């Protein structure tokens, strides 16, 4: 049998808030081209991500991965911390 596992979506962003227990808010920024003017505009989306060890701090750059729904708004899990904030 061949494995039919789907690859999960990943996003890279920075931690905005870590006040919750075992959860962090991650802001993911991307550049989008404006339809009419053609100028690139920054847009950002905030994701609630699961952080079971409470290891993330504000300003850290993290890689988050899609997972099953863990709560009402939490559908992402922190995979790795790419860069620690000072």
C-alpha positions as CSV (number, residue, x, y, z in Angstrom):
1,X,0.0,0.0,0.0
2,X,1.2,3.5,-0.8
3,X,1.0,6.2,1.9
4,X,-1.7,8.7,1.2
5,X,-0.8,11.1,4.0
6,X,-1.5,14.8,3.1
7,X,1.2,17.3,3.7
8,X,0.2,19.8,6.3
9,X,0.2,23.5,5.7
10,X,3.0,25.4,7.4
11,X,3.4,29.2,8.0
12,X,6.2,31.3,9.4
13,X,5.4,34.2,11.7
14,X,6.3,36.0,14.8
15,X,4.7,35.6,18.3
16,X,2.5,38.5,19.3
17,X,1.1,37.3,22.6
18,X,1.9,34.4,24.9
19,X,-0.4,35.3,27.9
20,X,-2.6,32.2,27.5
21,X,-1.6,28.9,29.0
22,X,-0.2,26.5,26.3
23,X,-1.3,28.9,23.5
24,X,0.3,31.7,21.5
25,X,-0.9,34.2,19.0
26,X,1.3,34.2,15.8
27,X,1.1,37.0,13.2
28,X,1.9,35.9,9.7
29,X,2.7,38.7,7.2
30,X,2.7,38.4,3.4
31,X,3.0,40.8,0.5
32,X,0.0,41.0,-1.9
33,X,0.0,42.9,-5.2
34,X,-2.8,45.5,-5.3
35,X,-5.2,44.7,-8.1
36,X,-5.5,48.2,-9.6
37,X,-2.2,50.0,-8.7
38,X,0.2,47.1,-8.8
39,X,1.9,48.2,-5.6
40,X,2.8,45.5,-3.1
41,X,0.9,45.8,0.2
42,X,1.7,44.0,3.5
43,X,-1.2,42.0,4.9
44,X,-1.2,40.0,8.1
45,X,-3.3,37.3,9.7
46,X,-3.2,36.2,13.3
47,X,-3.4,32.5,14.1
48,X,-3.9,30.9,17.5
49,X,-1.3,28.1,17.9
50,X,-0.8,25.4,20.5
51,X,2.4,25.6,22.5
52,X,2.3,22.7,24.9
53,X,5.6,23.5,26.7
54,X,5.0,27.2,27.0
55,X,8.4,27.8,25.3
56,X,7.6,30.7,23.0
57,X,8.1,34.3,24.0
58,X,6.9,37.5,22.4
59,X,9.0,38.3,19.3
60,X,10.1,34.8,18.5
61,X,10.0,33.6,14.9
62,X,8.2,30.3,14.8
63,X,7.1,27.7,12.3
64,X,3.4,26.6,12.8
65,X,1.8,23.6,11.3
66,X,-1.9,22.8,10.6
67,X,-3.5,20.2,12.9
68,X,-6.9,19.0,14.0
69,X,-9.2,21.5,15.8
70,X,-8.0,21.8,19.4
71,X,-10.5,24.4,20.5
72,X,-12.9,27.0,19.0
73,X,-10.2,29.0,17.3
74,X,-7.0,26.9,17.7
75,X,-6.2,24.8,14.6
76,X,-2.4,25.3,14.4
77,X,0.5,23.9,16.5
78,X,4.0,25.3,17.0
79,X,6.4,23.0,15.2
80,X,9.7,24.7,15.8
81,X,11.1,28.0,17.1
82,X,13.3,29.3,14.3
83,X,14.7,32.4,16.0
84,X,14.6,33.4,19.7
85,X,13.8,37.0,20.6
86,X,16.4,38.9,22.7
